[in-house]
Amino acid sequence: MIGRFINKWKVFYFMGEELEILIGFHEKNTQQSTIARKVLEREGYKVITVHSVDDMIKEMGISHGREPNHNYECPYAAIVMDVNLGNPGQADLQPALTIYDHVQRQVQDGSVKLIVVTADQSVYEKAGRELDRNVICLMKPYNIKDLRESVTPKSNAA
């Protein structure tokens, strides 16, 4: 990976292309999601935001009813999502598991980061127990520094 500095912000490129992050949060335009988007954009990422699992799957170019394709190549450097996207307040990990099923190979080899967030301590603990150890779990409200470090490729971490 090649690191480049523009206006004192690190911009990440992989094979000459700007890296993209897909964000899926329940809420539209909350302070936390707005700040996350702006910080990641200043870091040089192109950020795409959706608000449902269906939209996330569509944005990823996956047919919703299709079985996981283990040869699927995720176009995103990172996916950040509410662990229970579409089911706020519920201890439902299925939305995160649905996305994970498609990017499992890349999450395990480190080429894609999957970061799940929740405001519920019991859901956070459940996600920590039941999701792959390579899936990063953050509690809301998360520290923006933790989010930035979570999406940063290890070879570019400062």
N, C-alpha and C positions, 0 to 999 in steps of 0.2 A: 504494500500500500504506500502511496505517496502522500505526504502531508504538505500543505501549502498554507501560507499565512496571507490573509487579506484583511486590512483594517484591524489588525491585532486579533482576529478571530480565526481559529483553526478551521480550515475547510478540508473535509476528507474526500478523497477521490479513490476509486478502485478502478484500475485499468482505464483511467482517463475519464470516468463518469462520476458525476456527483451522486452521493449516496442519498437514498430516500428512506423516510420513516413513515410508517402507517400508524396512525393513532385512532383508536376506537374507544370513545368515552360516551357514557349515557348522556351526560349533560352537554348542551351546546353553549358555548361562550361563557363558561364560568371563569372566574379569575384564575383558578389553578390550570385549567386547560389552555386558556389564552396565554398565560405566562410560559407554560411548557412549550407551546408552539413557537412563541417568539424567541425563547432562549435557544431552542434547537435550530431554528432558522438562522439565528445569528452565528451558531456554531458551523453553519455551512450546509446543513441538511435541507433537502426539499421535504416538506412535511405535508402529508395528505391526511385529512381528518374525516372520519365517518362516525356514525352514531348508532349503528346496528351491526349484528353479525352478518346479516344478509348483504349489507353494503360493503362490509369488510371483505367478504368472500368474493363479491363482484369486483371490487377494486383489485383484488389479488389475481383475478382472472380464473377463478375456480368455479365450476358448476356446482351449485349448492347441494344437489342430490348425489353428486358423484362420490364414490368411495375414494379415500385418500390415495393419491398418486405419489408413490415414494420416489419417483423421478422428477417430481415437481420442483422447479427452480424458482424460489421466491425472489421477486425483484426488489425487495426491501432489505436494507441493512438491519433494520429493527422494526418490531411490531410492539406497540405499547397499547394495552387495552385494559378496560375494566374486566376483571376475572369473570364476572357474571354479566357481561354486556347484554343489555336488553332485559335483564331481570334484577333491577336495583333492589337492594335490601334482602336478597335471597342468597342462601348458601349454595348457589348453583355454579359449579365449575364447568359445566358442559360447553358454554361459549368458548372458554379458553382451550378446552380439550379439542373442540372442533377445529380451531385454528392450528393447534399444536399437531394434530394428526396430519396436516398437510405439510408442515415445515419441520417435522421431527428430525429428519436426517440432518438438516442444516442447523438446527438448534444444537444438536448433539455434537456436530463438528465445529461449532462456533462461528460459522459464516453468517448466521442470522441470529439476532438477539430477540427473545420473546420476553417481554416485561409485562407482568400482570399487576394491577393495582386494585386495592379495595380499601374501604373505610371501616370495615368490620373486622375486629380482632379475631373472632372465631373463624371467619372466612379466610383470613390471612393464614391462620394456623392450619386450616384444612388444606389450603393451596400448597403450603409448605410440605405437608405430609403426602399429598396425593399427586402433585404434579412432578414432572421430571426435575431432577436436581439442577439441570441446566436452565430451567425457567427461573427468571429473576422475579421475586415478589416484593412489592413495595406497599407500605401502608399510606393511605391518604390521611391527612395532607402530607405528601412526601416532600422531602427537601429537594429543591430543584437541582442541587449539586449531585444528589444521589441518582436522579433521573439522567442527568448529563453523563455521569460516569457509567451508568448502566448501558447506555446506547453506544458509547465510544468503543470502537474496536481496540482490543488489547494492544495491538502493535502501534496504535496512535495515541494511547493514553499518555497524558503529560504528567 
